[in-house]
Amino acid sequence: MMNAKNIISIASRSDWENIFAFLDRQGLAENAWLIGSVFAALQRDEVWDTVLVCRRLHQLVSVAYMLDQTKVPVEARAPGYNPGHDYDVRMDAEDASAVEAMITAFPSNQLGSFQLYNPLIQTYFEALPGLVRREEGDFYFTVSLERFCPVVSEEVVELTEADAGLFEGCERQPNWEYMGESRRFGIVRDGKAVTSLGSTPLTPAAESKRRVRTIGALYTETPYRRQGLAKRLVSHVTEFILRDGDAPLYWTEPDNAASQALAQGLGYWQIAQGMRYLWRKV
């Protein structure tokens, strides 16, 4: 498949190193979900997974992951799940020419759901004929070691399922059943976990590559708000993520100004707003 100087092909496992390097250059944190999807697809080799790459003069200029919902067997779906569209896509590209080339590879007369974080691609989709719906998503933030502005956070402790009693009577209960690689941290006051959050790696543990780790599910019990506890907690978790050489990813709703101010006060800057587009190529 060709479009001017752009050549689209299906990726194989041998492309992983180049794909990761490209997405890392484009923005490791904002491409965390795409990296995870690509890595998993290349490992499991299922018929419903496709990883597409676009090259120009032998250099990668775009990567896309496509999940073909029409090929996913019923037994592989959650009971009663209906996606409401034919395929899902995550993608990134370095310029509009690469975006234009990549979309030629998606199926015609089918409804696709595109989860996009790159403003360049979002702008391209805004003007596409066949756009059915657009949905605005969360704001995403990250921080570097150089820009990080920590605050004192000695009170923070790591919490495990053995500490479940600290959440008794609290407004928010963590789900300990599906922790996986996730870790939970909190500040304990009066025998209770009065503020807590979770941190989960989004990108795979592949060789010596940096990982993206989330900072999410942040919650402070109502009587303990406006005391700076949440900021201390986020600072502590950010510090250990950066110390390990990884990239922190913090996100919040567009209308949550307090949460955004908390992150920005620690040196975080906004890298993206997630956007979902339902599009049918005609």
Helices and strands as residue ranges (DSSP letters): E 2-3, E 6-10, G 13-15, H 16-27, H 32-44, E 49-56, E 59-68, G 69-71, G 74-76, E 87-93, H 96-103, E 111-116, H 119-126, E 131-142, E 156-159, G 161-167, E 183-189, E 192-199, E 212-220, G 222-224, H 229-243, E 247-252, H 257-265, E 269-280
